[in-house]
Amino acid sequence: MKKNFGDSISNKVYEYRVLARMSQQELAEKVGVSKQTIFVMEKGNYVPTLLLAFRIADFFEVEVNDVFTYVKGSDQVDE
């Protein structure tokens, strides 16, 4: 049996990027990833590494928790 917590990370990368009037490509270059990484992150289909999360927050000069939010799921047991 394996526990499935259902936790996730939501983000405001899109909002910060648009406020900064940047393209996905520009942000990607600033934080050292591909445009595709920014795209899937904004869609909620990719959870960044801790290092990348800090790079993005540092670039926008905000705290990591301002950009990324931990969303606690429910405890479930997968059999």
Phi and psi restraints in degrees (range 20) as a CNS / XPLOR table:
assign (resid 1 and name C) (resid 2 and name N)
       (resid 2 and name CA) (resid 2 and name C) 1.0 -128.0 20.0 2
assign (resid 2 and name N) (resid 2 and name CA)
       (resid 2 and name C) (resid 3 and name N) 1.0 135.5 20.0 2
assign (resid 2 and name C) (resid 3 and name N)
       (resid 3 and name CA) (resid 3 and name C) 1.0 -79.6 20.0 2
assign (resid 3 and name N) (resid 3 and name CA)
       (resid 3 and name C) (resid 4 and name N) 1.0 133.0 20.0 2
assign (resid 3 and name C) (resid 4 and name N)
       (resid 4 and name CA) (resid 4 and name C) 1.0 -114.5 20.0 2
assign (resid 4 and name N) (resid 4 and name CA)
       (resid 4 and name C) (resid 5 and name N) 1.0 107.2 20.0 2
assign (resid 4 and name C) (resid 5 and name N)
       (resid 5 and name CA) (resid 5 and name C) 1.0 -80.0 20.0 2
assign (resid 5 and name N) (resid 5 and name CA)
       (resid 5 and name C) (resid 6 and name N) 1.0 -25.0 20.0 2
assign (resid 5 and name C) (resid 6 and name N)
       (resid 6 and name CA) (resid 6 and name C) 1.0 71.0 20.0 2
assign (resid 6 and name N) (resid 6 and name CA)
       (resid 6 and name C) (resid 7 and name N) 1.0 18.4 20.0 2
assign (resid 6 and name C) (resid 7 and name N)
       (resid 7 and name CA) (resid 7 and name C) 1.0 -71.8 20.0 2
assign (resid 7 and name N) (resid 7 and name CA)
       (resid 7 and name C) (resid 8 and name N) 1.0 156.2 20.0 2
assign (resid 7 and name C) (resid 8 and name N)
       (resid 8 and name CA) (resid 8 and name C) 1.0 -151.2 20.0 2
assign (resid 8 and name N) (resid 8 and name CA)
       (resid 8 and name C) (resid 9 and name N) 1.0 174.6 20.0 2
assign (resid 8 and name C) (resid 9 and name N)
       (resid 9 and name CA) (resid 9 and name C) 1.0 -125.0 20.0 2
assign (resid 9 and name N) (resid 9 and name CA)
       (resid 9 and name C) (resid 10 and name N) 1.0 121.9 20.0 2
assign (resid 9 and name C) (resid 10 and name N)
       (resid 10 and name CA) (resid 10 and name C) 1.0 -97.9 20.0 2
assign (resid 10 and name N) (resid 10 and name CA)
       (resid 10 and name C) (resid 11 and name N) 1.0 160.3 20.0 2
assign (resid 10 and name C) (resid 11 and name N)
       (resid 11 and name CA) (resid 11 and name C) 1.0 -144.7 20.0 2
assign (resid 11 and name N) (resid 11 and name CA)
       (resid 11 and name C) (resid 12 and name N) 1.0 163.0 20.0 2
assign (resid 11 and name C) (resid 12 and name N)
       (resid 12 and name CA) (resid 12 and name C) 1.0 -119.2 20.0 2
assign (resid 12 and name N) (resid 12 and name CA)
       (resid 12 and name C) (resid 13 and name N) 1.0 31.5 20.0 2
assign (resid 12 and name C) (resid 13 and name N)
       (resid 13 and name CA) (resid 13 and name C) 1.0 -59.5 20.0 2
assign (resid 13 and name N) (resid 13 and name CA)
       (resid 13 and name C) (resid 14 and name N) 1.0 -44.8 20.0 2
assign (resid 13 and name C) (resid 14 and name N)
       (resid 14 and name CA) (resid 14 and name C) 1.0 -58.2 20.0 2
assign (resid 14 and name N) (resid 14 and name CA)
       (resid 14 and name C) (resid 15 and name N) 1.0 -47.8 20.0 2
assign (resid 14 and name C) (resid 15 and name N)
       (resid 15 and name CA) (resid 15 and name C) 1.0 -60.4 20.0 2
assign (resid 15 and name N) (resid 15 and name CA)
       (resid 15 and name C) (resid 16 and name N) 1.0 -46.4 20.0 2
assign (resid 15 and name C) (resid 16 and name N)
       (resid 16 and name CA) (resid 16 and name C) 1.0 -65.4 20.0 2
assign (resid 16 and name N) (resid 16 and name CA)
       (resid 16 and name C) (resid 17 and name N) 1.0 -39.5 20.0 2
assign (resid 16 and name C) (resid 17 and name N)
       (resid 17 and name CA) (resid 17 and name C) 1.0 -64.9 20.0 2
assign (resid 17 and name N) (resid 17 and name CA)
       (resid 17 and name C) (resid 18 and name N) 1.0 -44.6 20.0 2
assign (resid 17 and name C) (resid 18 and name N)
       (resid 18 and name CA) (resid 18 and name C) 1.0 -65.4 20.0 2
assign (resid 18 and name N) (resid 18 and name CA)
       (resid 18 and name C) (resid 19 and name N) 1.0 -42.6 20.0 2
assign (resid 18 and name C) (resid 19 and name N)
       (resid 19 and name CA) (resid 19 and name C) 1.0 -60.1 20.0 2
assign (resid 19 and name N) (resid 19 and name CA)
       (resid 19 and name C) (resid 20 and name N) 1.0 -32.3 20.0 2
assign (resid 19 and name C) (resid 20 and name N)
       (resid 20 and name CA) (resid 20 and name C) 1.0 -83.6 20.0 2
assign (resid 20 and name N) (resid 20 and name CA)
       (resid 20 and name C) (resid 21 and name N) 1.0 -1.7 20.0 2
assign (resid 20 and name C) (resid 21 and name N)
       (resid 21 and name CA) (resid 21 and name C) 1.0 55.7 20.0 2
assign (resid 21 and name N) (resid 21 and name CA)
       (resid 21 and name C) (resid 22 and name N) 1.0 48.8 20.0 2
assign (resid 21 and name C) (resid 22 and name N)
       (resid 22 and name CA) (resid 22 and name C) 1.0 -116.8 20.0 2
assign (resid 22 and name N) (resid 22 and name CA)
       (resid 22 and name C) (resid 23 and name N) 1.0 151.2 20.0 2
assign (resid 22 and name C) (resid 23 and name N)
       (resid 23 and name CA) (resid 23 and name C) 1.0 -84.4 20.0 2
assign (resid 23 and name N) (resid 23 and name CA)
       (resid 23 and name C) (resid 24 and name N) 1.0 165.6 20.0 2
assign (resid 23 and name C) (resid 24 and name N)
       (resid 24 and name CA) (resid 24 and name C) 1.0 -60.5 20.0 2
assign (resid 24 and name N) (resid 24 and name CA)
       (resid 24 and name C) (resid 25 and name N) 1.0 -39.1 20.0 2
assign (resid 24 and name C) (resid 25 and name N)
       (resid 25 and name CA) (resid 25 and name C) 1.0 -63.1 20.0 2
assign (resid 25 and name N) (resid 25 and name CA)
       (resid 25 and name C) (resid 26 and name N) 1.0 -42.7 20.0 2
assign (resid 25 and name C) (resid 26 and name N)
       (resid 26 and name CA) (resid 26 and name C) 1.0 -63.0 20.0 2
assign (resid 26 and name N) (resid 26 and name CA)
       (resid 26 and name C) (resid 27 and name N) 1.0 -45.4 20.0 2
assign (resid 26 and name C) (resid 27 and name N)
       (resid 27 and name CA) (resid 27 and name C) 1.0 -63.8 20.0 2
assign (resid 27 and name N) (resid 27 and name CA)
       (resid 27 and name C) (resid 28 and name N) 1.0 -43.5 20.0 2
assign (resid 27 and name C) (resid 28 and name N)
       (resid 28 and name CA) (resid 28 and name C) 1.0 -56.0 20.0 2
assign (resid 28 and name N) (resid 28 and name CA)
       (resid 28 and name C) (resid 29 and name N) 1.0 -45.3 20.0 2
assign (resid 28 and name C) (resid 29 and name N)
       (resid 29 and name CA) (resid 29 and name C) 1.0 -63.6 20.0 2
assign (resid 29 and name N) (resid 29 and name CA)
       (resid 29 and name C) (resid 30 and name N) 1.0 -38.1 20.0 2
assign (resid 29 and name C) (resid 30 and name N)
       (resid 30 and name CA) (resid 30 and name C) 1.0 -68.0 20.0 2
assign (resid 30 and name N) (resid 30 and name CA)
       (resid 30 and name C) (resid 31 and name N) 1.0 -32.6 20.0 2
assign (resid 30 and name C) (resid 31 and name N)
       (resid 31 and name CA) (resid 31 and name C) 1.0 -106.5 20.0 2
assign (resid 31 and name N) (resid 31 and name CA)
       (resid 31 and name C) (resid 32 and name N) 1.0 1.9 20.0 2
assign (resid 31 and name C) (resid 32 and name N)
       (resid 32 and name CA) (resid 32 and name C) 1.0 80.9 20.0 2
assign (resid 32 and name N) (resid 32 and name CA)
       (resid 32 and name C) (resid 33 and name N) 1.0 33.7 20.0 2
assign (resid 32 and name C) (resid 33 and name N)
       (resid 33 and name CA) (resid 33 and name C) 1.0 -131.6 20.0 2
assign (resid 33 and name N) (resid 33 and name CA)
       (resid 33 and name C) (resid 34 and name N) 1.0 -179.7 20.0 2
assign (resid 33 and name C) (resid 34 and name N)
       (resid 34 and name CA) (resid 34 and name C) 1.0 -85.9 20.0 2
assign (resid 34 and name N) (resid 34 and name CA)
       (resid 34 and name C) (resid 35 and name N) 1.0 160.8 20.0 2
assign (resid 34 and name C) (resid 35 and name N)
       (resid 35 and name CA) (resid 35 and name C) 1.0 -58.8 20.0 2
assign (resid 35 and name N) (resid 35 and name CA)
       (resid 35 and name C) (resid 36 and name N) 1.0 -38.5 20.0 2
assign (resid 35 and name C) (resid 36 and name N)
       (resid 36 and name CA) (resid 36 and name C) 1.0 -59.5 20.0 2
assign (resid 36 and name N) (resid 36 and name CA)
       (resid 36 and name C) (resid 37 and name N) 1.0 -38.2 20.0 2
assign (resid 36 and name C) (resid 37 and name N)
       (resid 37 and name CA) (resid 37 and name C) 1.0 -62.8 20.0 2
assign (resid 37 and name N) (resid 37 and name CA)
       (resid 37 and name C) (resid 38 and name N) 1.0 -44.3 20.0 2
assign (resid 37 and name C) (resid 38 and name N)
       (resid 38 and name CA) (resid 38 and name C) 1.0 -63.4 20.0 2
assign (resid 38 and name N) (resid 38 and name CA)
       (resid 38 and name C) (resid 39 and name N) 1.0 -43.2 20.0 2
assign (resid 38 and name C) (resid 39 and name N)
       (resid 39 and name CA) (resid 39 and name C) 1.0 -57.7 20.0 2
assign (resid 39 and name N) (resid 39 and name CA)
       (resid 39 and name C) (resid 40 and name N) 1.0 -52.7 20.0 2
assign (resid 39 and name C) (resid 40 and name N)
       (resid 40 and name CA) (resid 40 and name C) 1.0 -69.7 20.0 2
assign (resid 40 and name N) (resid 40 and name CA)
       (resid 40 and name C) (resid 41 and name N) 1.0 -30.7 20.0 2
assign (resid 40 and name C) (resid 41 and name N)
       (resid 41 and name CA) (resid 41 and name C) 1.0 -65.8 20.0 2
assign (resid 41 and name N) (resid 41 and name CA)
       (resid 41 and name C) (resid 42 and name N) 1.0 -44.8 20.0 2
assign (resid 41 and name C) (resid 42 and name N)
       (resid 42 and name CA) (resid 42 and name C) 1.0 -63.9 20.0 2
assign (resid 42 and name N) (resid 42 and name CA)
       (resid 42 and name C) (resid 43 and name N) 1.0 -32.0 20.0 2
assign (resid 42 and name C) (resid 43 and name N)
       (resid 43 and name CA) (resid 43 and name C) 1.0 -78.0 20.0 2
assign (resid 43 and name N) (resid 43 and name CA)
       (resid 43 and name C) (resid 44 and name N) 1.0 -9.3 20.0 2
assign (resid 43 and name C) (resid 44 and name N)
       (resid 44 and name CA) (resid 44 and name C) 1.0 83.4 20.0 2
assign (resid 44 and name N) (resid 44 and name CA)
       (resid 44 and name C) (resid 45 and name N) 1.0 16.0 20.0 2
assign (resid 44 and name C) (resid 45 and name N)
       (resid 45 and name CA) (resid 45 and name C) 1.0 -101.2 20.0 2
assign (resid 45 and name N) (resid 45 and name CA)
       (resid 45 and name C) (resid 46 and name N) 1.0 7.9 20.0 2
assign (resid 45 and name C) (resid 46 and name N)
       (resid 46 and name CA) (resid 46 and name C) 1.0 -149.0 20.0 2
assign (resid 46 and name N) (resid 46 and name CA)
       (resid 46 and name C) (resid 47 and name N) 1.0 129.3 20.0 2
assign (resid 46 and name C) (resid 47 and name N)
       (resid 47 and name CA) (resid 47 and name C) 1.0 -101.0 20.0 2
assign (resid 47 and name N) (resid 47 and name CA)
       (resid 47 and name C) (resid 48 and name N) 1.0 119.1 20.0 2
assign (resid 47 and name C) (resid 48 and name N)
       (resid 48 and name CA) (resid 48 and name C) 1.0 -70.3 20.0 2
assign (resid 48 and name N) (resid 48 and name CA)
       (resid 48 and name C) (resid 49 and name N) 1.0 160.3 20.0 2
assign (resid 48 and name C) (resid 49 and name N)
       (resid 49 and name CA) (resid 49 and name C) 1.0 -65.9 20.0 2
assign (resid 49 and name N) (resid 49 and name CA)
       (resid 49 and name C) (resid 50 and name N) 1.0 162.9 20.0 2
assign (resid 49 and name C) (resid 50 and name N)
       (resid 50 and name CA) (resid 50 and name C) 1.0 -60.8 20.0 2
assign (resid 50 and name N) (resid 50 and name CA)
       (resid 50 and name C) (resid 51 and name N) 1.0 -40.0 20.0 2
assign (resid 50 and name C) (resid 51 and name N)
       (resid 51 and name CA) (resid 51 and name C) 1.0 -61.1 20.0 2
assign (resid 51 and name N) (resid 51 and name CA)
       (resid 51 and name C) (resid 52 and name N) 1.0 -45.9 20.0 2
assign (resid 51 and name C) (resid 52 and name N)
       (resid 52 and name CA) (resid 52 and name C) 1.0 -66.1 20.0 2
assign (resid 52 and name N) (resid 52 and name CA)
       (resid 52 and name C) (resid 53 and name N) 1.0 -38.9 20.0 2
assign (resid 52 and name C) (resid 53 and name N)
       (resid 53 and name CA) (resid 53 and name C) 1.0 -59.2 20.0 2
assign (resid 53 and name N) (resid 53 and name CA)
       (resid 53 and name C) (resid 54 and name N) 1.0 -43.1 20.0 2
assign (resid 53 and name C) (resid 54 and name N)
       (resid 54 and name CA) (resid 54 and name C) 1.0 -67.0 20.0 2
assign (resid 54 and name N) (resid 54 and name CA)
       (resid 54 and name C) (resid 55 and name N) 1.0 -38.9 20.0 2
assign (resid 54 and name C) (resid 55 and name N)
       (resid 55 and name CA) (resid 55 and name C) 1.0 -60.4 20.0 2
assign (resid 55 and name N) (resid 55 and name CA)
       (resid 55 and name C) (resid 56 and name N) 1.0 -44.7 20.0 2
assign (resid 55 and name C) (resid 56 and name N)
       (resid 56 and name CA) (resid 56 and name C) 1.0 -65.0 20.0 2
assign (resid 56 and name N) (resid 56 and name CA)
       (resid 56 and name C) (resid 57 and name N) 1.0 -47.6 20.0 2
assign (resid 56 and name C) (resid 57 and name N)
       (resid 57 and name CA) (resid 57 and name C) 1.0 -61.2 20.0 2
assign (resid 57 and name N) (resid 57 and name CA)
       (resid 57 and name C) (resid 58 and name N) 1.0 -42.7 20.0 2
assign (resid 57 and name C) (resid 58 and name N)
       (resid 58 and name CA) (resid 58 and name C) 1.0 -62.7 20.0 2
assign (resid 58 and name N) (resid 58 and name CA)
       (resid 58 and name C) (resid 59 and name N) 1.0 -40.8 20.0 2
assign (resid 58 and name C) (resid 59 and name N)
       (resid 59 and name CA) (resid 59 and name C) 1.0 -60.7 20.0 2
assign (resid 59 and name N) (resid 59 and name CA)
       (resid 59 and name C) (resid 60 and name N) 1.0 -42.3 20.0 2
assign (resid 59 and name C) (resid 60 and name N)
       (resid 60 and name CA) (resid 60 and name C) 1.0 -84.2 20.0 2
assign (resid 60 and name N) (resid 60 and name CA)
       (resid 60 and name C) (resid 61 and name N) 1.0 -1.0 20.0 2
assign (resid 60 and name C) (resid 61 and name N)
       (resid 61 and name CA) (resid 61 and name C) 1.0 59.1 20.0 2
assign (resid 61 and name N) (resid 61 and name CA)
       (resid 61 and name C) (resid 62 and name N) 1.0 46.1 20.0 2
assign (resid 61 and name C) (resid 62 and name N)
       (resid 62 and name CA) (resid 62 and name C) 1.0 -133.9 20.0 2
assign (resid 62 and name N) (resid 62 and name CA)
       (resid 62 and name C) (resid 63 and name N) 1.0 172.2 20.0 2
assign (resid 62 and name C) (resid 63 and name N)
       (resid 63 and name CA) (resid 63 and name C) 1.0 -77.6 20.0 2
assign (resid 63 and name N) (resid 63 and name CA)
       (resid 63 and name C) (resid 64 and name N) 1.0 153.2 20.0 2
assign (resid 63 and name C) (resid 64 and name N)
       (resid 64 and name CA) (resid 64 and name C) 1.0 -55.4 20.0 2
assign (resid 64 and name N) (resid 64 and name CA)
       (resid 64 and name C) (resid 65 and name N) 1.0 -40.8 20.0 2
assign (resid 64 and name C) (resid 65 and name N)
       (resid 65 and name CA) (resid 65 and name C) 1.0 -67.5 20.0 2
assign (resid 65 and name N) (resid 65 and name CA)
       (resid 65 and name C) (resid 66 and name N) 1.0 -16.2 20.0 2
assign (resid 65 and name C) (resid 66 and name N)
       (resid 66 and name CA) (resid 66 and name C) 1.0 -74.7 20.0 2
assign (resid 66 and name N) (resid 66 and name CA)
       (resid 66 and name C) (resid 67 and name N) 1.0 -29.0 20.0 2
assign (resid 66 and name C) (resid 67 and name N)
       (resid 67 and name CA) (resid 67 and name C) 1.0 -98.9 20.0 2
assign (resid 67 and name N) (resid 67 and name CA)
       (resid 67 and name C) (resid 68 and name N) 1.0 -39.2 20.0 2
assign (resid 67 and name C) (resid 68 and name N)
       (resid 68 and name CA) (resid 68 and name C) 1.0 -118.6 20.0 2
assign (resid 68 and name N) (resid 68 and name CA)
       (resid 68 and name C) (resid 69 and name N) 1.0 136.2 20.0 2
assign (resid 68 and name C) (resid 69 and name N)
       (resid 69 and name CA) (resid 69 and name C) 1.0 -127.8 20.0 2
assign (resid 69 and name N) (resid 69 and name CA)
       (resid 69 and name C) (resid 70 and name N) 1.0 129.7 20.0 2
assign (resid 69 and name C) (resid 70 and name N)
       (resid 70 and name CA) (resid 70 and name C) 1.0 -78.1 20.0 2
assign (resid 70 and name N) (resid 70 and name CA)
       (resid 70 and name C) (resid 71 and name N) 1.0 127.6 20.0 2
assign (resid 70 and name C) (resid 71 and name N)
       (resid 71 and name CA) (resid 71 and name C) 1.0 -114.8 20.0 2
assign (resid 71 and name N) (resid 71 and name CA)
       (resid 71 and name C) (resid 72 and name N) 1.0 110.0 20.0 2
assign (resid 71 and name C) (resid 72 and name N)
       (resid 72 and name CA) (resid 72 and name C) 1.0 -75.7 20.0 2
assign (resid 72 and name N) (resid 72 and name CA)
       (resid 72 and name C) (resid 73 and name N) 1.0 131.9 20.0 2
assign (resid 72 and name C) (resid 73 and name N)
       (resid 73 and name CA) (resid 73 and name C) 1.0 -92.1 20.0 2
assign (resid 73 and name N) (resid 73 and name CA)
       (resid 73 and name C) (resid 74 and name N) 1.0 -164.0 20.0 2
assign (resid 73 and name C) (resid 74 and name N)
       (resid 74 and name CA) (resid 74 and name C) 1.0 -105.3 20.0 2
assign (resid 74 and name N) (resid 74 and name CA)
       (resid 74 and name C) (resid 75 and name N) 1.0 150.6 20.0 2
assign (resid 74 and name C) (resid 75 and name N)
       (resid 75 and name CA) (resid 75 and name C) 1.0 -75.4 20.0 2
assign (resid 75 and name N) (resid 75 and name CA)
       (resid 75 and name C) (resid 76 and name N) 1.0 121.8 20.0 2
assign (resid 75 and name C) (resid 76 and name N)
       (resid 76 and name CA) (resid 76 and name C) 1.0 -133.0 20.0 2
assign (resid 76 and name N) (resid 76 and name CA)
       (resid 76 and name C) (resid 77 and name N) 1.0 153.8 20.0 2
assign (resid 76 and name C) (resid 77 and name N)
       (resid 77 and name CA) (resid 77 and name C) 1.0 -113.4 20.0 2
assign (resid 77 and name N) (resid 77 and name CA)
       (resid 77 and name C) (resid 78 and name N) 1.0 120.8 20.0 2
assign (resid 77 and name C) (resid 78 and name N)
       (resid 78 and name CA) (resid 78 and name C) 1.0 -90.1 20.0 2
assign (resid 78 and name N) (resid 78 and name CA)
       (resid 78 and name C) (resid 79 and name N) 1.0 130.9 20.0 2
